Amino acid sequence: MINLETPRKFRPLIGQAHSVAREVLRPIARKYDSDTHERPRELDFLAAILDGMSDSGVGEGAGAAGAGAGGGGGGSPRDGATDPAATRNGSNLSTALSIMEMCWGDVGLLLSIPGQGLGNSAIAAVATPEQLAQYGGRWAAMAITEPEAGSDSASIRTTAVRDGDEYVLNGEKIYVTAGERAELVVVWATLDRAVGRAAIKSFIVERSNPGMRLDRLEHKLGIRASDTAAFTLSDCRVPASALLGSPEVSSKTGFSGVMQTFDNTRPLVAAMAVGCAKACLDFTREALEEAGVEVDYDRPALSQSAAAATFLAMEAEYDAARLLTMQAAWMADNRRPNSVQASIAKAKAGRTGTDIAFGCIELCGAVGISETHLLEKWARDVKILDIFEGTQQIQLLIIARQLLGRTSAQLK
Ligand SMILES: Cc1cc2nc3c(=O)[nH]c(=O)nc-3n(C[C@H](O)[C@H](O)[C@H](O)COP(=O)(O)OP(=O)(O)OC[C@H]3O[C@@H](n4cnc5c(N)ncnc54)[C@H](O)[C@@H]3O)c2cc1C
C-alpha cells in the first residue's frame, strides 16, 4: 500500500535541498539567466557537497544521478512498516523529492550541477555493474534527439557498426542538455536500421572523443543557465564495452532496455515541474497576502474571492501532480512496472507546472512579468518540462496505448 506522507527518513535531505535552493541557487538564478552559456562555477562547489552528502548516506539521491533501477542505492522499508520485505522508499523517491526542492530554487541551475545529468540516470538504469564501476560518478548528458527524430525516438538514424573491439558511431544529435559541460554523453544509435526499434542501443561516449564534434549551443526561452548542445558524430570510435546493457538484438528486450531509462527519468522531470510550480505558488501566496487577499482552507472556494478560489484550485492541481510524481518514483523503487505512472506523472506535472506558472502571473498582474522578481523566469523555465523526455502529447499517447492495449503501430 502506498503511503502518501513524505517519508520521515528523507526529511533531512529535503530540508538540506531546500536550504541549498534558497541560499545557493536563487541568489544566482537571474545572473545565469542573463549570462547565457557562461558556466555557473558556483555549482562545482555544490557538486562536491552533494557528493559528500551521498557518501555519508544523508544525501542518497540528492540529484538526478541518484535514481537507479529497481530502487538501487539503498532503499529501505517504508517508515512504520514492520515487514522488512514490505514496500521500500529508495533512491528514486528521495531523488524526486530533493529535485522538487532544488527546482523550487532553479531548474536551469539544477540541470547544470556537475554529475547530475539525465545521462547519469540512464547509466544507473541500464548499466552493468562493471559499467557502473567505470562510468558511475562522472557527469553524463543524454543524446537521443536528432534533426529527423524528436518525439519518434524509434526513428533515429545515428548508426553504430561493430569493428573488432569497437563500435563506430555516425550521425547527428541535437538539443543535448549539458552536452557541452558533461564529461560523458549517452548516445542512442541503431545497430541495424532494417531491424527497427529492437536494434537501438545506448553508448557511452567520452566528450573528449575526437569523433564527436560540438556544432553549436542553443539560445532558448528558458532554463538558460543550462547548456543545450548539437553534435556531429563522424567515425566516432568507442570501446565495445561502452554499449550500455546487453548487445543482443532481441525483439522482446531490445528497445525496452533503452525505454527503461524513461521510467526512471520521467518522474524526475515531473519532479522538476512540481518544484517550479511550488516556487510560483509560494511567491503568489505572499503577493496575495500583501494585497490583503485571504486564502481560507476551512471554507469552500465558492464562498471566497475569485483570487483565493483560483489559488486554491491551483494548489489542488499541484498536490495531484506531486503525489502522482511520488507514486511513479516509489513504484520504481519497488521494482513495479511504472511506465504508465511515469507518463501520467510527467503529463500531469508538465501541464500543471505551466498552467500554475501562468495562472500565478495572472493573479500577480504586472509584478508577475517584471524582471524584478523571478516569477516571469519560472514561467519561461517550466515550459521545457512539458517538452523534453517526451512531450505532453506523447505522454498521453503512451498512456492511451497502455490502457487500450494497443501497440505503437496501432495507435500513433
Ligand atoms: C532545452 C531542450 C533540452 C533538451 N534536452 C534534450 C536532451 O538532453 N536529450 C535529448 O535527447 N533531447 C533533448 N531535447 C529534445 C526534446 O526531447 C525534443 O524536443 C522532444 O522530444 C520533442 O521533439 P521535437 O522537438 O522534434 O518535436 P516533434 O517530435 O517534431 O513534435 C512537434 C509537436 O508535435 C507533437 N507530436 C509529435 N508526434 C505526435 C503524435 N504522434 N501525436 C500527437 N502529437 C504529436 C509533439 O507533441 C509536439 O507538440 C531537448 C529539447 C530542448 C528544447
The ligand as an SDF file (V2000), in Angstrom:
LIG
                    3D

 53 58  0  0  0  0  0  0  0  0999 V2000
   16.0150   22.8900  -23.9810 C   0  0  0  0  0  0  0  0  0  0  0  0
   15.8910   21.4920  -24.5230 C   0  0  0  0  0  0  0  0  0  0  0  0
   16.6440   20.4830  -23.9430 C   0  0  0  0  0  0  0  0  0  0  0  0
   16.5640   19.1880  -24.4470 C   0  0  0  0  0  0  0  0  0  0  0  0
   17.3670   18.2240  -23.9000 N   0  0  0  0  0  0  0  0  0  0  0  0
   17.4380   17.0160  -24.5120 C   0  0  0  0  0  0  0  0  0  0  0  0
   18.3950   16.0450  -24.0940 C   0  0  0  0  0  0  0  0  0  0  0  0
   19.1460   16.2310  -23.1220 O   0  0  0  0  0  0  0  0  0  0  0  0
   18.4860   14.9080  -24.8070 N   0  0  0  0  0  0  0  0  0  0  0  0
   17.6930   14.6310  -25.8790 C   0  0  0  0  0  0  0  0  0  0  0  0
   17.8400   13.5930  -26.4800 O   0  0  0  0  0  0  0  0  0  0  0  0
   16.7470   15.5270  -26.2890 N   0  0  0  0  0  0  0  0  0  0  0  0
   16.6180   16.7010  -25.6350 C   0  0  0  0  0  0  0  0  0  0  0  0
   15.6840   17.6270  -26.0660 N   0  0  0  0  0  0  0  0  0  0  0  0
   14.8200   17.3010  -27.1840 C   0  0  0  0  0  0  0  0  0  0  0  0
   13.3910   17.0020  -26.7510 C   0  0  0  0  0  0  0  0  0  0  0  0
   13.3180   15.7790  -26.0800 O   0  0  0  0  0  0  0  0  0  0  0  0
   12.5220   17.0690  -28.0230 C   0  0  0  0  0  0  0  0  0  0  0  0
   12.4400   18.4170  -28.3840 O   0  0  0  0  0  0  0  0  0  0  0  0
   11.1670   16.4620  -27.8110 C   0  0  0  0  0  0  0  0  0  0  0  0
   11.2710   15.0680  -27.6940 O   0  0  0  0  0  0  0  0  0  0  0  0
   10.2030   16.7960  -28.9530 C   0  0  0  0  0  0  0  0  0  0  0  0
   10.7880   16.5260  -30.1750 O   0  0  0  0  0  0  0  0  0  0  0  0
   10.7400   17.6230  -31.3660 P   0  0  0  0  0  0  0  0  0  0  0  0
   11.1970   18.9080  -30.7880 O   0  0  0  0  0  0  0  0  0  0  0  0
   11.4620   17.0620  -32.5310 O   0  0  0  0  0  0  0  0  0  0  0  0
    9.2310   17.7880  -31.6870 O   0  0  0  0  0  0  0  0  0  0  0  0
    8.2730   16.8930  -32.6860 P   0  0  0  0  0  0  0  0  0  0  0  0
    8.5160   15.4750  -32.3920 O   0  0  0  0  0  0  0  0  0  0  0  0
    8.5880   17.3810  -34.0720 O   0  0  0  0  0  0  0  0  0  0  0  0
    6.8790   17.3470  -32.2260 O   0  0  0  0  0  0  0  0  0  0  0  0
    6.3130   18.6190  -32.5240 C   0  0  0  0  0  0  0  0  0  0  0  0
    4.9120   18.6830  -31.9230 C   0  0  0  0  0  0  0  0  0  0  0  0
    4.0990   17.6210  -32.4690 O   0  0  0  0  0  0  0  0  0  0  0  0
    3.5830   16.8070  -31.4140 C   0  0  0  0  0  0  0  0  0  0  0  0
    3.5440   15.4210  -31.8500 N   0  0  0  0  0  0  0  0  0  0  0  0
    4.5520   14.7040  -32.3860 C   0  0  0  0  0  0  0  0  0  0  0  0
    4.1380   13.4370  -32.6490 N   0  0  0  0  0  0  0  0  0  0  0  0
    2.8450   13.3690  -32.2590 C   0  0  0  0  0  0  0  0  0  0  0  0
    1.8550   12.3360  -32.2760 C   0  0  0  0  0  0  0  0  0  0  0  0
    2.1390   11.1020  -32.7240 N   0  0  0  0  0  0  0  0  0  0  0  0
    0.6230   12.6190  -31.7970 N   0  0  0  0  0  0  0  0  0  0  0  0
    0.3220   13.8630  -31.3190 C   0  0  0  0  0  0  0  0  0  0  0  0
    1.2160   14.8870  -31.3070 N   0  0  0  0  0  0  0  0  0  0  0  0
    2.4490   14.6350  -31.7510 C   0  0  0  0  0  0  0  0  0  0  0  0
    4.5350   16.9930  -30.2540 C   0  0  0  0  0  0  0  0  0  0  0  0
    3.9260   16.7300  -29.0180 O   0  0  0  0  0  0  0  0  0  0  0  0
    4.9120   18.4610  -30.4110 C   0  0  0  0  0  0  0  0  0  0  0  0
    3.9150   19.2520  -29.8280 O   0  0  0  0  0  0  0  0  0  0  0  0
   15.7140   18.9000  -25.5410 C   0  0  0  0  0  0  0  0  0  0  0  0
   14.9350   19.9200  -26.1030 C   0  0  0  0  0  0  0  0  0  0  0  0
   15.0270   21.1930  -25.6210 C   0  0  0  0  0  0  0  0  0  0  0  0
   14.2250   22.2760  -26.2920 C   0  0  0  0  0  0  0  0  0  0  0  0
  1  2  1  0
  2  3  1  0
  2 52  2  0
  3  4  2  0
  4  5  1  0
  4 50  1  0
  5  6  2  0
  6  7  1  0
  6 13  1  0
  7  8  2  0
  7  9  1  0
  9 10  1  0
 10 11  2  0
 10 12  1  0
 12 13  2  0
 13 14  1  0
 14 15  1  0
 14 50  1  0
 15 16  1  0
 16 17  1  0
 16 18  1  0
 18 19  1  0
 18 20  1  0
 20 21  1  0
 20 22  1  0
 22 23  1  0
 23 24  1  0
 24 25  2  0
 24 26  1  0
 24 27  1  0
 27 28  1  0
 28 29  2  0
 28 30  1  0
 28 31  1  0
 31 32  1  0
 32 33  1  0
 33 34  1  0
 33 48  1  0
 34 35  1  0
 35 36  1  0
 35 46  1  0
 36 37  1  0
 36 45  1  0
 37 38  2  0
 38 39  1  0
 39 40  1  0
 39 45  2  0
 40 41  1  0
 40 42  2  0
 42 43  1  0
 43 44  2  0
 44 45  1  0
 46 47  1  0
 46 48  1  0
 48 49  1  0
 50 51  2  0
 51 52  1  0
 52 53  1  0
M  END
$$$$
